[in-house]
Amino acid sequence: MMEVIILGSGAAKPQMGRANACVLVQTDIALLFDFGSGALMNMLHAGIDRNRLCHLFWSHLHTDHISEFIPFFFHEVCDAKTNPREDLAVYGPTGTRKLVHVILRTFPGFSKAPFKVRVKEIGGGQSRSPHIQIGRTLVRAYPVKHSPSLHSLGYRIEYQGRTVVYSGDAAYSPDLIKLCRDADLAIIEATYPEKHASTNHLTASQACKAAQEAGVKKLVLTHFDPIWRKYNLKAQCAGLFEGEIVAAEDLMRIRV
């Protein structure tokens, strides 16, 4: 069994009640996907021990998906002086290594962390393998279409015959459908309602269409912009997806 905890269900624009993008997937090990602002506070509310987080996966390098890494790392450096922790691994698209190294060189005390930091880039011709085996869990990375200036990834997490998908930020494309193919649970962004469609993000109807084409069993829509307060999410999804649709909320727990 896997457990998914939504630690951030909001898009980039700040809003009450929603942290920026962050999802914890618990298999035989804790895996964190993206690390947006507000996620640390939600970890406290959810009872998650941040010191056991050793595998961080970034979908892309926009700040609303990675900014909480900085205070997280500061806390870990301080705590590890008296409470040793395991080494930290950061996985992400092309550019991740450079960014992490800049952060470690720039912030006071970061370069003297009493644990190792390993960075593995995936994609852009720099990856040894897009498949990462961690314990009994297999994580597969797939390219998705988002910002033209960035490499972006979605992830498939496979454990005990079940598959959870996390899209990160993505536009509608064949790559997205390939990522989501036959997933038991797909966590897909639905940033805007149809009237405010964007070329770099999905509307709810597009997310439903992609999930339906991919044969997803259960769909969790997330990464909501505050504009959604003026629209009905269920109405925009009506008749587009045959499985169960869930609107993500911070601290929501889903078993797969």
N, C-alpha and C positions, 0 to 999 in steps of 0.2 A: 504494500500500500504506500502511496505517496500522499503527503499533505502539502497543500499550497496555502500560503498566507499572503494576502495582499497588504503590503506595507505602504504602498503609494499608488493611488488610482487617478491622480490628477495630471493634466497637461502642464505646460510650462508656466502659464499665467497663475500666480498665487491665488489660492482660494481657501476659505474656511472649510475644515473638515476633510481635506484631501491633500496628502503629501504628494510630492512629485514621484515619478515612476520608480517602483521597487517591488520585487516579488521574491519571497523565500520559497524554495521547493525543498521539502524534507524527504529524503529517501533513506538510505543507510548513512547518509551524510547530509549536512546542511549546505545548500547551494543558493547563493544570492544573485539575482539577476537585476542589473541596474541598481543605482544607489542615489536616488534623487533627494532633494532637500526635504527634511521632515521625517525621513525614514528612521533615524535613530530614536526619536521620541516614540514613534509607533512600535519600535522593537521593545521599548520599556513597557508600553501598554500591553503588548502581546506576550510578555514574559520570555523574550528571546535573549539568550546570553550572547552578546556580540563577540565575546572572546573565543567562542567556538566557531566563528565564521572564518574559514580558511580558504574558501574558493569563491571568488567574485567574478561574475561574468558581465561584461559591458556590451550592450547592443550597438552603441555608437557614442560619439564623444561630445554631444550637446550637453551643456551644463545641467539641464534639468534631469539628466539621467545619471550623472556621476558626481555631482558637487558634494554630496554627503560623505564621499570617500575621505575628504580632507579632515573634517573633525573626527571621523571614525579612526583614521590612522593616528591622529594626535593622541586620542584616548588610549589606543593600543600601545603606543610607545611609552606613555606614562605608566600604564598598568603593568606592562611586561617587566618593568624594573623590579617589581616585587612579586608578580604573578606570571611566571613564564608562560608563553603561549607557543603554539605551533607556527611554522612558517606560513606566509601568506602568498597565495597564487592569484594573479589577476589575468583574466583572459579577455580578449577583445579584438576589434578590427585593426587594420593598419593604422598606425598613429598612436596606439595605446602605449607602446613601450616608450616612445619619446615623451609623451605626456606624463606618465608615471615618473620617469627619471627626472623631468623638470620639477615636478612636485616634491620629490625626495630631496633634490638639491636646493630648493628654494625656501621651504618652510623650516624655521629653526628646530633643530633636534631630530628632524625626520631622517637625515642621513645616518644617524647613530642608533637607529632602531635595533633593539636586542633580539631581533628575529630577521630571517631572510625574506626578501620579497622577490618572487619570480613572476615574470611577465611573459605571457605567450600570445603572440599575435596570430590571428586567423584571417586568411584571405589576402587578396592583393598580391599573390605570388610569393608571400613570405611565410606561408604556413607549411609546416611539415605534414600535418594531418588535420582535417577539420573534425575529426572524431576524438573525443577526450574521455578516457576511461578513468573514473575516480571510484575506488572501491568496487561495488557491484553496480554502479550507475554509469550509463553511457550518455554523454552529451554530444550532440551533433550540431554543428553550426552551418547555417545556410545564409547566403547573401540575400538581402531584401532591398527594395528600392525605397529610398527616402530622400535625403538632400543630395543634389548632384555633386556637392563638394566634399562629401563624406562617404567613407565605407561604412555600411550598416549591416548588422547581422540579426537573424532570428535564431532561436535555439529550440532543439528537440531534446527532451530529457526522457530517457528510456530506463525503466526499472521494473523488474519482476513482471514483464509482459505488458506493462502499461506505458503510455506515452503522453507527456504533457508538452505543449508547445507554448513558447513565449515569442511574440512577434517583434517586440521592441517597437520603434516607430517605422511605419511602412505604408507605402501607397499600394493600390491594387495592382497586381502583376502576376504572371505565371509563377514567379519565384515564391511569392507568398503562398500560393496554392500548393506548390511542391513542399514547402516547409510544413504545412498543416495537414498533409495527406494522412487520413485515417487516424488522426489523433483522438485519444479518449477525452482529452480536455485541451482546448486552445484558448489562450489568453491573448486577445487581439485588440489592438488599439482602435478606438472609435472616437477620434478627437472632436469631430464636428458633426452637426446635423446636416442634412442634405442641402439646405439653403446656403450653407457656409462652406461648401466643399473646397478642398485644397488639393493641389497637385502632389503635395508631399506627405499628406496624411490620409487616413481612411475616414469616411463617413460610417455611421452605423450600418446603413444598408449595404455598403461595399464590403464591410467586414462580414456581415451575414452571408452575402453572396459568395465570398471567398471560402468561408467555412462550409457552406453547402456543397460547393463544387469539390472541396477537398474531402468530403465525407467525415467531417468532424462530428463526434458524438455529443459533446457538451461545449458550449461557447460562453466564455466570460469576456464581456466588453469592458474596456478600461481606457485610461488616459483621456479623461473627459475634460474638455475646456468648459469654463464657467457659462458659456453661451447656452449650454444644455438646459439651464434652469428655465429657459423660455420655450422648451420643446419637449415633446413626449417621446422618450426613447422607444418604448414598446410599440408605439404607433408606427415609427419609422422602420421597425424590424418586422412588422406584421407580414406573414406569408413568405418570408425570404429564407428562413432556416427551419428545418424540420425537427431539429433536436432542441434541447433545453437551452435557453438563453438566460444568462445571469448578468446583471449590472454590477460591476465591481464597486465595493465600498472599502475604505481603509479598515484593516483588522479583520476582514472577512477570511474565514477558513474553509477550504474545500478539500474533501478527501477523494482520492482517485484510486 
